[in-house]
């Protein structure tokens, strides 16, 4: 679909579908055996990363699955920004072992890896052939029954219709997706979130907030996504500092788990805006942590974007707990931007330089961000020059405007 067609399409015909059953509660994980069995799974590939596996987080999951009579094959090789070769390795194990279901335990990388494995298990060729881009094939088949169990409150991948995969050849992160890739079931259990260290709580939590804010203000927004996005913003504003300060605060963990899931739903079947275009293209070039880099970019992106939708930015300020009663719309919109800067500071989010990004990359990074499809959704028009301004704000090379 050409850019103009896509813009035409997005103004006239909106879609919202949720193929995922959402089940949650403190201690909810004990129900996983029966739930996965009900999906018709007899042999599951458990997809996770080495850190979570070594920390024993997957043990209760394996135990409950086995008690329900489900065989479990463990694939614990997930890496951040999962590459195409990892998906191929996982789908080979899935096929060789004769698995008929997937269970992902972990953060966005584990869930995206499981989705990618699901695509290769039900389609010819590589996940690379199904990139959401012109000239590539759309998905044709539903992936095998996938259950997602997030251990972070961040990407919302447990309910999104996207997997973000890294093509190491092109140094490029691409999306593959649509309703056929979404999980069949997600189980949210805040008890699995207490093992998250503070810096992970911070960066994944702001990633969730970024989804909500970008989806609430983007061109593709619609009433049902607005509703979940605003609620997600409110939950993050209320709970993120508590979850960061006290990892064992179950109420805050539960609130953040709901926020990440609601923010994931706020995508609908669309993608986000400038902050995600920037972080995704940057993550294809250097191995930055996605959530951390979004968290650093969000203030500058909002500072650029607020003029595109002042009333919605004013509403974001209110959802984040700012008293906007005596403010004009413009003052409140700017207050939302400053609240985001304050939040990044309160949660000790490292600067882009501390994350290993050099200011001399600005030109290349701005060029790359323009190529990302998420640029189209941004509430304010973007050019390469505008991306350069946003990046300069990230590095503090240009003065603050709000």
GUFI-135947 format. One line per field, with one value per residue (C-alpha): residue in three letters; x, y, z. Coordinates in pm, 1 decimal. Each point is the difference from the previous one (the first is absolute). Example, Ala and Ser with C-alpha at 12.3 -4.5 7.8 and 13.67 -1.06 7.14 Angstrom:
<rs>
residuo = ALA | SER $
east = 1230.0 | 137.0 $
north = -450.0 | 344.0 $
up = 780.0 | -66.0 $
</rs>
This chain:
<rs>
residuo = UNK | UNK | UNK | UNK | UNK | UNK | UNK | UNK | UNK | UNK | UNK | UNK | UNK | UNK | UNK | UNK | UNK | UNK | UNK | UNK | UNK | UNK | UNK | UNK | UNK | UNK | UNK | UNK | UNK | UNK | UNK | UNK | UNK | UNK | UNK | UNK | UNK | UNK | UNK | UNK | UNK | UNK | UNK | UNK | UNK | UNK | UNK | UNK | UNK | UNK | UNK | UNK | UNK | UNK | UNK | UNK | UNK | UNK | UNK | UNK | UNK | UNK | UNK | UNK | UNK | UNK | UNK | UNK | UNK | UNK | UNK | UNK | UNK | UNK | UNK | UNK | UNK | UNK | UNK | UNK | UNK | UNK | UNK | UNK | UNK | UNK | UNK | UNK | UNK | UNK | UNK | UNK | UNK | UNK | UNK | UNK | UNK | UNK | UNK | UNK | UNK | UNK | UNK | UNK | UNK | UNK | UNK | UNK | UNK | UNK | UNK | UNK | UNK | UNK | UNK | UNK | UNK | UNK | UNK | UNK | UNK | UNK | UNK | UNK | UNK | UNK | UNK | UNK | UNK | UNK | UNK | UNK | UNK | UNK | UNK | UNK | UNK | UNK | UNK | UNK | UNK | UNK | UNK | UNK | UNK | UNK | UNK | UNK | UNK | UNK | UNK | UNK | UNK | UNK | UNK | UNK | UNK | UNK | UNK | UNK | UNK | UNK | UNK | UNK | UNK | UNK | UNK | UNK | UNK | UNK | UNK | UNK | UNK | UNK | UNK | UNK | UNK | UNK | UNK | UNK | UNK | UNK | UNK | UNK | UNK | UNK | UNK | UNK | UNK | UNK | UNK | UNK | UNK | UNK | UNK | UNK | UNK | UNK | UNK | UNK | UNK | UNK | UNK | UNK | UNK | UNK | UNK | UNK | UNK | UNK | UNK | UNK | UNK | UNK | UNK | UNK | UNK | UNK | UNK | UNK | UNK | UNK | UNK | UNK | UNK | UNK | UNK | UNK | UNK | UNK | UNK | UNK | UNK | UNK | UNK | UNK | UNK | UNK | UNK | UNK | UNK | UNK | UNK | UNK | UNK | UNK | UNK | UNK | UNK | UNK | UNK | UNK | UNK | UNK | UNK | UNK | UNK | UNK | UNK | UNK | UNK | UNK | UNK | UNK | UNK | UNK | UNK | UNK | UNK | UNK | UNK | UNK | UNK | UNK | UNK | UNK | UNK | UNK | UNK | UNK | UNK | UNK | UNK | UNK | UNK | UNK | UNK | UNK | UNK | UNK | UNK | UNK | UNK | UNK | UNK | UNK | UNK | UNK | UNK | UNK | UNK | UNK | UNK | UNK | UNK | UNK | UNK | UNK | UNK | UNK | UNK | UNK | UNK | UNK | UNK | UNK | UNK | UNK | UNK | UNK | UNK | UNK | UNK | UNK | UNK | UNK | UNK | UNK | UNK | UNK | UNK | UNK | UNK | UNK | UNK | UNK | UNK | UNK | UNK | UNK | UNK | UNK | UNK | UNK | UNK | UNK | UNK | UNK | UNK | UNK | UNK | UNK | UNK | UNK | UNK | UNK | UNK | UNK | UNK | UNK | UNK | UNK | UNK | UNK | UNK | UNK | UNK | UNK | UNK | UNK | UNK | UNK | UNK | UNK | UNK | UNK | UNK | UNK | UNK | UNK | UNK | UNK | UNK | UNK | UNK | UNK | UNK | UNK | UNK | UNK | UNK | UNK | UNK | UNK | UNK | UNK | UNK | UNK | UNK | UNK | UNK | UNK $
east = 0.0 | 147.8 | 34.9 | -290.6 | -220.4 | 94.5 | -93.0 | -327.5 | -68.0 | 70.7 | -242.8 | -291.0 | -0.4 | 94.4 | 42.0 | 36.3 | 13.2 | 139.1 | 81.8 | 150.8 | -181.1 | 130.2 | 1.9 | 156.7 | 32.1 | 254.5 | 123.2 | -181.2 | 290.5 | -130.0 | -278.4 | 235.4 | -3.5 | -376.0 | -12.6 | 265.9 | -153.1 | -335.2 | 171.6 | 63.0 | 373.6 | 168.4 | 363.9 | 109.4 | 315.3 | 79.3 | 175.6 | 202.4 | 336.2 | 299.6 | -23.6 | -363.2 | 63.6 | 301.6 | -194.6 | -256.3 | -291.4 | -115.4 | 4.0 | -359.0 | -118.5 | 170.3 | -132.3 | -364.5 | 22.8 | 143.5 | -263.9 | -265.9 | 165.5 | 167.4 | 351.1 | 237.6 | 298.0 | 210.2 | 148.8 | 185.9 | 225.1 | -196.5 | 215.0 | -101.2 | -114.2 | -53.4 | 169.6 | -122.7 | 253.3 | -142.9 | -351.9 | 132.2 | 174.3 | -316.3 | -232.0 | 236.2 | -26.8 | -380.6 | -26.0 | 266.6 | -157.9 | -353.3 | -137.9 | -355.0 | -10.3 | 211.3 | 38.0 | 206.9 | 129.3 | 189.3 | 10.9 | -81.2 | 296.7 | -122.4 | -356.0 | 111.4 | 231.7 | -289.0 | -220.0 | 276.7 | 42.2 | -377.6 | 17.5 | 274.8 | -182.4 | -309.3 | 148.1 | 256.1 | 339.5 | 137.3 | -175.2 | 190.5 | -232.6 | -294.3 | 135.8 | -273.7 | 126.8 | -90.5 | 80.1 | 5.2 | -258.2 | -280.7 | -48.2 | -249.2 | -28.0 | -69.9 | 311.1 | -12.4 | -176.1 | 217.9 | -23.7 | 194.0 | 109.2 | 167.5 | 254.9 | 44.7 | -263.9 | 111.8 | -31.8 | -359.5 | 110.1 | -223.2 | -300.1 | 143.5 | -29.1 | 367.5 | 335.8 | 308.1 | 291.5 | 355.4 | 147.3 | 372.6 | 94.8 | -178.0 | 56.2 | -376.0 | -285.7 | -317.7 | -357.3 | -197.9 | -356.5 | -375.1 | -271.5 | 141.3 | 316.2 | -164.5 | 12.4 | -302.8 | 24.3 | 191.9 | 28.3 | 95.5 | 134.5 | 164.0 | 187.1 | 221.9 | 88.8 | 156.0 | 332.5 | 42.2 | 288.4 | -77.4 | 165.5 | -201.1 | -319.1 | 79.3 | 81.5 | -274.4 | -253.9 | 82.3 | -11.8 | -360.0 | -73.8 | 155.4 | -229.6 | -302.0 | 99.8 | 108.0 | -311.2 | -231.0 | 138.2 | 77.4 | -203.3 | -137.4 | -165.1 | -362.5 | -234.5 | 69.3 | 379.3 | -29.7 | -184.7 | 261.1 | 288.1 | -125.4 | -57.1 | 353.5 | 141.3 | -193.9 | 121.6 | 363.4 | -27.7 | -141.3 | 216.5 | 336.5 | 190.6 | -128.0 | 98.6 | 343.7 | 57.0 | -138.9 | 28.6 | -216.6 | -298.6 | -253.5 | -271.5 | 238.7 | 124.0 | -358.3 | -82.4 | 306.0 | -79.6 | -346.3 | 148.7 | 237.5 | -281.0 | -239.7 | 274.3 | 60.2 | -369.6 | 19.8 | 201.6 | -315.1 | 135.2 | 217.3 | 346.7 | 116.2 | 184.1 | 337.3 | 145.0 | -54.1 | 122.6 | 318.4 | 58.5 | -74.3 | 238.2 | 267.1 | -40.3 | 69.8 | 337.4 | 127.4 | -117.8 | -177.5 | -274.1 | -324.5 | -186.5 | 292.7 | 52.0 | -373.8 | 0.3 | 278.7 | -163.2 | -354.0 | 46.2 | 155.7 | -256.1 | -289.2 | 164.4 | -4.4 | -346.4 | -227.0 | -96.1 | -144.5 | -268.8 | -4.1 | -332.4 | 113.3 | 334.2 | -191.6 | -203.0 | 322.7 | 122.9 | -321.7 | 31.4 | 356.5 | -129.7 | 74.6 | -256.3 | -105.2 | -319.4 | 119.5 | 220.3 | -72.6 | 10.6 | 343.9 | 137.3 | -134.5 | 144.1 | 343.9 | -45.1 | -36.3 | 339.4 | 163.9 | -162.7 | 163.7 | 342.4 | -57.8 | -97.9 | 314.8 | 201.9 | -181.7 | 64.4 | 369.9 | -28.2 | 351.1 | 70.9 | 48.3 | 375.1 | 3.6 | -178.1 | 285.9 | -148.6 | 235.6 | -129.1 | 195.2 | -257.8 | -286.3 | 1.8 | -4.8 | -261.0 | -230.6 | 20.5 | -81.0 | -293.8 | -160.8 | -8.5 | -193.0 | -372.9 | -87.1 | 100.0 | -333.8 | -203.5 | 167.2 | -236.2 | 228.4 | 150.6 | 361.1 | 296.5 | 361.3 | 73.3 | -269.2 | 149.1 | 337.9 | -158.1 | -151.3 | 331.8 | 182.1 | -246.9 | 77.6 | 367.8 | -70.8 | 155.8 | -293.9 | -197.4 | -323.6 | -315.8 | -262.7 $
north = 0.0 | 337.2 | 272.7 | 201.1 | -305.7 | -81.2 | 350.8 | -20.5 | -339.3 | 111.6 | 291.5 | -201.2 | -351.1 | -82.8 | -347.2 | -125.8 | -369.6 | -193.0 | -361.5 | -43.0 | -118.9 | 202.1 | -173.6 | 145.5 | -6.7 | -31.8 | -359.5 | -47.9 | -206.9 | -308.5 | -23.7 | -21.8 | -379.8 | -25.8 | 315.8 | -117.8 | -348.5 | 161.4 | 147.1 | -358.3 | 5.0 | -330.0 | 98.9 | 359.8 | 184.6 | 226.0 | 310.3 | 208.3 | 169.4 | -142.2 | 256.8 | -74.0 | -372.0 | 7.0 | 209.9 | -281.7 | 214.4 | -266.1 | -284.2 | 42.2 | 33.4 | -327.1 | -170.4 | 96.5 | -92.5 | -345.0 | -58.2 | 54.4 | -268.7 | 235.8 | -85.1 | 295.5 | 69.3 | 293.6 | 252.3 | 246.2 | 178.3 | 323.7 | 312.2 | 368.5 | 139.7 | -360.0 | -65.3 | -204.4 | -281.5 | -49.0 | -42.9 | -258.7 | -189.6 | 1.1 | -108.2 | -288.4 | -121.9 | 43.6 | -214.8 | -259.5 | -59.1 | -21.1 | 280.8 | 123.6 | 304.6 | 290.0 | 151.3 | 320.0 | 108.1 | 327.5 | 346.6 | 120.7 | -183.5 | -341.8 | 68.8 | 136.3 | -299.6 | -239.1 | 185.0 | -20.6 | -374.5 | -34.6 | 169.6 | -233.3 | -304.2 | 74.4 | 163.4 | -79.4 | 166.9 | 248.6 | 255.1 | 251.1 | -77.9 | 131.7 | 343.4 | 263.2 | 177.5 | 45.5 | -298.1 | -246.2 | -269.1 | 43.1 | -271.9 | -263.8 | -238.2 | 33.3 | -79.2 | -305.8 | 65.0 | 258.3 | 90.1 | 307.5 | 49.9 | 339.6 | 40.8 | 371.0 | 271.2 | 156.9 | -95.8 | -121.4 | -267.0 | -240.4 | 154.8 | 185.3 | -121.2 | 61.5 | -165.7 | 218.6 | -195.5 | 113.3 | -62.4 | 3.7 | 10.2 | 333.6 | 127.4 | 54.7 | -92.4 | -96.3 | -78.2 | -304.4 | -43.1 | 35.6 | -186.3 | -340.8 | 53.7 | 109.0 | -224.4 | -220.4 | 57.5 | 220.4 | -53.4 | 303.5 | -88.6 | 287.5 | -251.9 | -73.0 | 370.3 | 40.9 | -141.3 | 299.5 | 225.1 | 374.6 | 110.0 | -261.6 | 110.3 | 357.2 | -57.1 | -253.9 | 216.6 | 309.3 | -212.9 | -87.5 | 368.0 | 85.4 | -248.7 | 155.0 | 360.4 | -67.6 | -205.2 | 253.3 | 288.9 | -168.1 | 34.6 | -353.5 | 63.2 | -107.6 | 6.3 | -354.1 | 47.3 | 344.6 | -155.8 | -264.2 | 240.7 | 261.2 | -261.5 | -130.1 | 353.6 | 40.4 | -332.6 | 75.3 | 347.5 | -155.4 | -311.3 | 24.9 | 189.6 | -242.8 | -307.5 | 156.0 | 84.1 | -322.9 | -302.9 | -212.1 | 237.6 | -240.4 | 261.2 | 218.9 | -302.1 | -98.4 | 357.1 | 10.0 | -343.7 | 128.9 | 325.0 | -186.4 | -226.3 | 293.7 | 192.2 | -307.4 | -0.9 | 371.6 | -94.7 | -156.1 | -138.6 | 305.0 | 115.5 | 293.6 | 326.7 | 178.1 | -138.3 | -354.8 | 80.7 | 139.7 | -275.3 | -278.3 | 128.0 | 75.1 | -348.5 | -154.3 | 176.6 | -29.5 | -239.6 | 250.3 | -111.0 | 100.0 | 121.5 | 202.9 | 176.5 | 76.2 | 136.9 | 244.9 | 106.2 | 46.8 | 349.5 | 149.2 | -175.1 | 138.9 | 343.0 | -15.8 | -159.0 | 188.2 | 263.7 | -277.5 | -83.3 | 254.7 | -116.0 | -362.0 | 98.7 | 206.4 | -310.4 | -202.2 | 252.2 | -50.6 | -380.5 | 26.6 | 183.2 | 361.8 | 247.4 | 159.5 | 165.5 | 360.0 | -57.0 | 83.9 | -290.8 | 110.2 | 26.5 | -343.5 | -151.3 | 139.1 | -127.9 | -353.4 | 38.3 | 121.4 | -280.2 | -251.6 | 163.0 | -8.9 | -366.8 | -99.2 | 188.7 | -157.4 | -345.2 | 70.5 | -76.1 | 17.2 | 245.4 | -119.9 | 55.9 | -217.8 | -263.0 | 6.1 | 225.5 | 270.3 | 343.9 | -38.4 | -263.7 | 254.1 | 40.3 | -372.9 | -67.8 | 274.9 | -142.0 | -350.8 | 118.6 | 157.1 | -348.8 | -154.1 | -51.1 | 138.9 | 348.7 | 5.1 | -23.0 | 290.3 | 284.5 | 268.3 | -18.5 | -113.7 | 64.9 | -105.5 | 347.8 | -44.7 | -331.7 | 172.8 | 258.2 | -273.9 | -185.0 | 322.1 | 50.2 | -355.3 | 93.9 | 346.2 | 169.7 | 232.2 | 206.9 | -117.7 | 165.9 | -70.8 $
up = 0.0 | -96.4 | 262.6 | -141.2 | -12.2 | 357.6 | 114.9 | -194.1 | 154.0 | 355.8 | -15.3 | -134.0 | 133.0 | 357.6 | 146.6 | 354.1 | 78.8 | 295.7 | -75.8 | 351.5 | 311.9 | 297.8 | 339.4 | 311.0 | 376.4 | 279.8 | -21.3 | -335.6 | -129.3 | 181.6 | -260.1 | -296.2 | -36.0 | -48.5 | -212.8 | -245.7 | -9.6 | -91.9 | -307.3 | -116.2 | 71.9 | 94.5 | -54.1 | 56.2 | -94.5 | 294.6 | -134.5 | 245.7 | 52.1 | 189.8 | 283.5 | 84.1 | -36.7 | 235.5 | 251.4 | 18.1 | -117.4 | -248.2 | 258.2 | 125.1 | -361.2 | -98.0 | 314.2 | -63.4 | -369.8 | 81.1 | 270.6 | -266.8 | -213.8 | -247.2 | -118.9 | 17.7 | -225.8 | 121.2 | -243.4 | 223.7 | -248.3 | -47.5 | -38.5 | 4.7 | -336.9 | -123.4 | -336.1 | -296.9 | 71.7 | 352.9 | -143.0 | -248.2 | 279.5 | 212.6 | -280.3 | -81.3 | 360.5 | -14.0 | -315.0 | 93.5 | 340.5 | -143.2 | 219.0 | -54.1 | 225.5 | 129.6 | 345.9 | 26.9 | 340.9 | 28.9 | -148.2 | -350.0 | -153.5 | 115.6 | -111.8 | -338.7 | -47.3 | 70.9 | -250.9 | -261.3 | 65.4 | -39.8 | -341.4 | -123.7 | 141.1 | -210.2 | -311.9 | -269.9 | 20.4 | 251.4 | 219.4 | -214.7 | -293.4 | 203.2 | 88.8 | 13.0 | -312.3 | -363.0 | -217.9 | 291.8 | 71.7 | 252.2 | 261.6 | -111.3 | 294.0 | 371.3 | 204.4 | 232.5 | 334.9 | 178.2 | 368.2 | 113.1 | 360.1 | 37.1 | 281.2 | -71.3 | -27.6 | -322.2 | -362.5 | 13.3 | -250.1 | 193.5 | -178.8 | -302.5 | -356.1 | -74.3 | 37.1 | -36.3 | -145.4 | -81.2 | -343.1 | 78.6 | -369.0 | -55.6 | 356.3 | 2.1 | 233.7 | -182.2 | 101.8 | -97.2 | 108.0 | -18.3 | 191.5 | -104.3 | 209.6 | 324.9 | 306.8 | 60.3 | 374.7 | 239.7 | 373.5 | 206.6 | 342.9 | 192.0 | 218.1 | -299.6 | -22.6 | 344.5 | -123.4 | -235.1 | 110.6 | 34.3 | -327.0 | -193.4 | 177.2 | -105.7 | -364.5 | -70.4 | 184.1 | -204.0 | -316.0 | 93.2 | 61.2 | -337.6 | -177.1 | 166.4 | -73.4 | -359.2 | -79.8 | 169.4 | -204.5 | -334.2 | -321.3 | 32.1 | 338.8 | 44.6 | 301.9 | 118.4 | -13.6 | 162.1 | 292.2 | 79.0 | -69.0 | 247.8 | 267.3 | -55.1 | 38.4 | 324.0 | 143.5 | -86.3 | 155.8 | 316.0 | 40.5 | -177.9 | 269.1 | 263.5 | -202.7 | -60.1 | 366.6 | 148.4 | -227.5 | 230.1 | -6.6 | -153.6 | -46.2 | -200.2 | -196.5 | -80.6 | -108.8 | -226.3 | -149.2 | -91.0 | -136.3 | -232.5 | -124.3 | -56.5 | -179.7 | -217.4 | -92.2 | -84.1 | -308.9 | -142.5 | -324.6 | -69.3 | 100.7 | 213.3 | -83.4 | -4.5 | 326.3 | -123.3 | -350.9 | 158.7 | 254.7 | -244.0 | -267.1 | 262.8 | 149.9 | -339.5 | -11.7 | 357.8 | 271.1 | 226.0 | 237.4 | -174.4 | 309.9 | 126.8 | -328.0 | -39.4 | 355.7 | -87.1 | -326.5 | 126.8 | 151.6 | -315.6 | -224.7 | 205.5 | -2.0 | -380.1 | -26.7 | 239.4 | -259.8 | -218.2 | 257.7 | 288.2 | 148.3 | 20.4 | 152.6 | 257.4 | 83.2 | 41.2 | 259.5 | 193.1 | -19.6 | 133.2 | 305.6 | -95.6 | 137.6 | -328.6 | 131.1 | -30.5 | -305.3 | -363.4 | -244.9 | -114.6 | 354.7 | 84.7 | -320.0 | 90.3 | 355.9 | -141.9 | -168.9 | 321.0 | 199.0 | -236.1 | 52.6 | 377.3 | -8.2 | -192.9 | 263.1 | 297.2 | -145.2 | -71.5 | -373.5 | -154.8 | -281.9 | -357.8 | 38.1 | 312.0 | -210.2 | -250.8 | -269.1 | -131.1 | -111.0 | -327.4 | -100.9 | -12.9 | -379.2 | -67.9 | 269.3 | -128.8 | -352.4 | 127.8 | 213.9 | -309.7 | -159.9 | 289.0 | -72.3 | 344.8 | -119.7 | -186.3 | 320.8 | 180.6 | 106.6 | -145.1 | -350.0 | -10.2 | -226.5 | 40.1 | 134.7 | 268.1 | 108.7 | 26.8 | 231.9 | 219.0 | 17.2 | 87.3 | 285.5 | 116.7 | 22.2 | 145.7 | -304.1 | -58.5 | 255.9 | 159.3 | -140.1 | 266.9 $
</rs>
